[in-house]
Amino acid sequence: MTDAHYTTLPTWPRAYPASGASATLKSLNEDFLVTELPLQLPSGAGEHLWLDVEKNGANTAFVAQQLAAAAGVQEWDVGYAGLKDRYAITRQWFSIYLPIGKGKGETPDLTQLQHPEFKVLSQSRHVKKLRPGDLQGNRFRIVLRDVSGDRDAIEANLRAIASQGVPNYFGAQRFGHDGGNVEQGRAMLAREIRVRNPKKKGIYLSAVRSFVFNEVLALRIRQGLWGQTLPGDVTDEAGRPTGPLWGRGRVSTTDQAQALENGVAERHAILCNGMEHAGLDQERRALVASPAELSWEWPQDQQLVLTFCLPAGNYATAVLNEILHTTEPDRHTEHEPAAAD
């Protein structure tokens, strides 16, 4: 795929041999449990009301709207650390700017809210607003149903993942329906279309940036470089090699790693040049995602249950894709990331 068109997403390669197995994902909301791991807990005092919320079948933005209405504030007064799946049962924190006094009256007890798709488990005050990325990560419990295929091959990949991690791809949800956000982003950066809505512009830029990162990671895997550190690589604090989140300035890699990244940038010149002119700065992201506390069990013959934790910004789909092929019930609604960004 070159800069000409991005009407379909490529099939990015896996790190491990395909198990040949398949399963159904998210047959029920309770098959996908996500618990946010916060950076901190509320102190009990401050101008912001923090809410521990469990939602079932609702997306994060919808819950934020409902909480704003219930508290009598504007939507921008509600904060959260990351988006969570709609077709799941998820637990995450929200904050509401709600200073005591200043005509606000008493603090509302939002644990009394009645809604079929979410409930407020507890509330407490804190000194700051929750902002995107304010989380350590997420804990997942995933039930895979109708599993067919070689159980030994599935478990061999699970053991490899436990020791070596998985490619830290951005999930397909990042790119919109059929990858359409990448093509919209290309058209925007090529000035074929004008995008006035700041939120849409941000979504398209994010999709394009994530796409280029995935392309760099995929090329390394295709070249047999999975799990290797190349001459000139930039590593993170854990010593793992990183890939580029494109923006202004030269890539910080050198030697072989830089040549590989620049080669990808040349193939996607409209995207990369556009991101530089859009004001994004160069950043880095780990090429390897390492699920912690990974465990699995077979409660029934065709049912596999996985539990693991991932850092913020990593996708559960990156883990699932290395184990087996999954299909979800057909839903004609917009999906959200499987792990908070």
C-alpha positions in Angstrom: 0.0 0.0 0.0 1.3 3.4 -0.9 0.1 7.0 -0.5 -2.3 6.6 -3.4 -5.3 5.3 -1.4 -6.0 3.8 2.0 -9.4 2.3 1.4 -8.6 -1.0 3.1 -6.3 -1.8 6.0 -3.5 -4.3 5.3 -3.2 -7.6 7.1 -0.3 -6.9 9.5 1.8 -10.0 10.3 1.8 -11.9 13.5 4.9 -12.6 15.6 4.1 -16.3 16.2 2.9 -19.2 14.0 -0.8 -19.1 13.4 -2.6 -21.6 15.6 -5.3 -22.2 13.1 -7.8 -21.9 15.9 -10.9 -19.7 16.0 -13.4 -18.5 18.6 -16.3 -16.1 19.2 -15.5 -12.9 21.2 -18.1 -10.8 23.1 -21.1 -13.1 22.6 -22.3 -11.5 25.9 -21.1 -8.3 27.5 -20.0 -10.2 30.5 -17.5 -12.1 28.3 -15.3 -9.0 28.2 -14.6 -7.6 31.6 -12.3 -4.6 31.9 -11.1 -3.0 35.2 -9.2 0.3 35.0 -6.0 0.4 37.1 -5.8 4.1 38.2 -2.7 6.1 38.7 -4.0 7.3 42.1 -7.1 7.1 44.2 -9.1 10.2 45.4 -7.8 11.8 48.5 -11.2 12.7 50.0 -10.9 16.5 49.5 -10.8 18.9 46.6 -13.0 20.6 44.0 -13.5 17.5 41.8 -15.9 14.6 42.6 -14.4 11.3 41.5 -16.8 8.4 40.7 -16.0 4.7 40.5 -18.4 3.6 37.7 -19.4 0.2 36.3 -21.0 0.3 32.9 -22.6 -2.5 30.9 -23.4 -1.9 27.2 -22.7 1.8 27.1 -19.8 3.7 25.7 -17.6 6.1 27.9 -18.7 9.3 26.2 -22.4 8.5 26.8 -21.8 7.8 30.5 -20.0 11.1 30.8 -23.0 12.9 29.2 -25.4 11.3 31.7 -23.2 12.1 34.7 -22.9 15.8 33.5 -26.7 16.0 33.3 -27.2 14.4 36.7 -24.7 16.7 38.4 -26.0 19.8 36.6 -22.7 20.7 34.9 -21.4 21.1 31.4 -20.0 18.0 29.6 -16.5 19.5 29.6 -16.6 19.5 33.4 -16.5 15.6 33.3 -13.1 13.9 32.9 -12.0 10.3 32.4 -8.7 8.6 31.8 -9.6 6.5 28.8 -12.3 5.1 26.5 -13.6 1.6 27.3 -15.5 -0.9 25.1 -19.2 -0.5 24.8 -19.9 -4.3 24.4 -18.4 -5.2 27.7 -18.7 -4.8 31.4 -16.1 -2.2 32.4 -15.1 -0.4 35.5 -13.5 3.0 35.4 -13.2 6.4 37.1 -14.8 9.6 36.1 -14.3 13.1 37.6 -16.7 16.0 37.8 -15.6 19.6 38.5 -18.0 20.4 41.3 -16.6 22.8 43.9 -18.6 23.1 47.1 -20.3 26.5 47.5 -20.2 29.0 44.6 -23.9 28.5 44.2 -23.5 24.7 43.6 -25.3 23.7 46.8 -24.7 20.3 48.4 -22.7 17.6 46.8 -25.2 15.3 45.0 -25.2 11.6 45.9 -24.7 10.1 42.4 -24.5 6.6 43.8 -28.3 6.8 43.9 -28.5 7.3 40.1 -30.7 4.7 38.4 -29.7 3.7 34.9 -29.9 0.4 33.1 -26.4 0.7 31.5 -24.3 2.0 34.4 -24.1 2.5 38.1 -21.9 4.6 40.4 -20.3 2.3 42.9 -18.7 5.0 45.1 -17.8 8.7 45.0 -15.1 10.8 46.7 -13.5 14.2 46.3 -10.0 14.9 44.9 -7.9 17.9 43.9 -7.6 17.3 40.2 -9.5 16.4 37.1 -9.0 13.1 35.4 -7.5 13.5 31.9 -6.8 11.1 29.1 -3.9 8.8 29.9 -4.2 9.2 33.7 -4.1 5.5 34.3 -1.6 2.7 34.8 -3.4 0.3 32.6 -6.3 -2.2 32.5 -7.1 -5.6 33.8 -8.9 -7.9 31.4 -11.0 -11.1 31.8 -12.0 -12.4 28.4 -14.2 -15.4 27.8 -13.8 -16.9 24.3 -16.6 -19.2 23.2 -17.0 -21.8 20.4 -13.3 -22.4 20.4 -12.2 -24.7 17.6 -8.7 -25.8 16.7 -5.6 -27.3 18.2 -5.5 -26.6 22.0 -1.8 -27.4 22.1 -1.1 -24.8 19.4 -3.1 -22.2 21.3 -1.3 -22.9 24.6 2.1 -22.9 22.8 1.4 -19.3 21.7 0.1 -18.3 25.1 3.4 -19.5 26.7 5.4 -17.6 24.1 3.3 -14.5 24.8 3.9 -14.8 28.5 7.7 -14.8 28.0 8.2 -12.6 25.0 5.1 -10.3 24.7 3.2 -9.4 21.6 3.5 -6.8 18.8 2.2 -3.6 20.2 -0.1 -2.8 17.3 -2.8 -0.2 17.5 -6.1 -2.1 17.3 -8.3 -2.0 14.2 -10.9 0.1 16.3 -8.4 3.0 16.1 -8.9 3.2 12.3 -12.6 3.4 12.1 -15.1 1.3 10.1 -13.1 -0.6 7.5 -10.1 1.6 8.2 -11.9 4.6 6.8 -10.3 7.1 9.2 -6.9 6.6 7.5 -8.2 7.5 4.1 -10.0 10.5 5.5 -6.8 11.5 7.2 -4.9 11.2 4.0 -7.4 13.3 2.1 -7.3 15.9 4.9 -3.5 16.0 4.9 -3.4 16.2 1.1 -5.9 19.1 1.3 -8.5 17.3 -0.8 -11.0 17.8 2.0 -11.3 20.4 4.7 -12.1 19.1 8.2 -13.4 21.9 10.5 -14.5 19.8 13.4 -11.5 19.7 15.8 -12.6 16.3 17.3 -12.8 14.7 13.8 -9.5 16.2 12.9 -7.9 14.7 16.0 -9.4 11.3 15.2 -8.1 11.3 11.7 -4.6 12.5 12.8 -4.5 9.8 15.4 -5.5 7.1 12.9 -2.8 8.2 10.4 -0.2 8.3 13.1 -1.1 4.9 14.4 -1.2 3.4 10.9 2.4 4.5 10.2 3.5 3.0 13.6 1.9 -0.3 12.7 3.6 -0.2 9.3 7.0 0.1 10.9 6.3 -2.7 13.3 4.9 -4.9 10.6 8.0 -4.4 8.4 10.3 -5.4 11.3 8.3 -8.6 11.7 8.3 -9.4 8.0 12.1 -9.0 8.0 12.5 -11.5 10.8 13.4 -8.8 13.3 10.7 -9.6 15.9 12.1 -9.5 19.4 15.4 -8.0 18.3 17.0 -4.7 19.0 18.5 -3.1 15.9 21.6 -1.0 15.7 20.4 2.6 16.2 17.2 1.7 18.0 15.8 4.0 20.7 14.7 1.9 23.7 12.2 2.7 26.5 12.9 2.6 30.2 12.4 -1.1 30.2 15.0 -1.5 27.5 12.5 -2.4 24.7 12.9 -1.0 21.2 10.4 1.7 20.2 8.7 2.8 17.0 7.9 6.3 15.8 4.7 8.3 16.4 5.3 10.6 13.5 5.6 14.4 13.8 8.0 17.3 13.4 11.7 16.7 13.5 13.9 13.9 12.5 13.4 10.4 13.8 15.7 9.9 16.9 16.9 6.5 15.7 20.2 6.0 13.8 21.8 3.4 11.6 19.7 0.4 10.6 16.7 1.4 12.7 16.6 4.8 11.2 16.9 3.5 7.6 13.9 1.2 8.2 11.7 3.9 9.6 12.6 6.4 6.9 11.9 3.8 4.3 8.3 3.5 5.7 8.0 7.3 5.8 9.0 7.5 2.1 6.3 5.0 1.2 3.7 7.1 3.1 5.1 10.5 2.4 1.8 12.3 2.2 0.9 11.0 5.7 4.2 11.7 7.3 4.8 15.1 5.7 1.2 16.1 6.6 1.7 15.1 10.2 4.8 17.2 10.5 2.9 20.3 9.1 -0.1 19.5 11.3 2.0 20.4 14.3 2.5 17.0 15.8 5.8 16.4 17.5 7.9 13.2 17.2 7.2 10.7 19.9 8.0 7.0 20.5 6.0 3.9 21.5 7.2 0.5 22.6 7.1 -2.1 19.8 6.4 -4.9 22.3 3.4 -5.1 24.6 4.0 -7.3 27.6 0.8 -8.6 29.3 1.3 -9.1 33.0 -0.2 -11.8 35.2 -1.3 -13.8 32.1 -3.3 -16.9 32.9 -5.8 -19.1 31.1 -8.2 -21.9 31.9 -10.7 -24.2 30.0 -13.8 -24.2 32.1 -15.6 -26.1 29.3 -14.6 -28.0 26.2 -15.0 -25.1 23.8 -14.5 -22.2 26.2 -11.2 -20.5 27.0 -10.9 -17.8 29.7 -8.0 -15.4 29.6 -6.9 -12.9 32.3 -4.1 -10.4 32.0 -3.1 -6.8 32.6 -1.9 -4.3 30.0 -0.3 -0.8 30.3 -2.3 2.2 29.2 -2.5 2.5 25.5 -2.1 -1.2 24.8 -4.8 -3.2 23.1 -6.2 -6.5 24.2 -6.8 -7.4 20.5 -3.0 -7.4 20.1 -2.9 -10.3 22.5 -5.9 -12.2 21.1 -4.6 -11.9 17.5 -1.5 -13.9 18.4 -3.6 -16.7 19.9 -6.5 -17.4 17.5 -8.8 -15.8 15.0 -11.9 -14.2 16.7 -15.2 -13.0 15.3 -17.8 -10.8 17.0 -21.5 -10.7 16.7 -22.5 -8.4 13.8 -23.1 -4.9 15.2 -23.6 -1.8 13.0 -22.4 0.7 15.6 -19.1 2.4 16.1 -16.5 0.5 18.2 -14.2 1.9 20.8 -10.7 0.9 21.7 -10.2 -2.3 23.6 -7.8 -0.6 25.9 -7.7 2.9 27.1 -5.4 5.4 25.3 
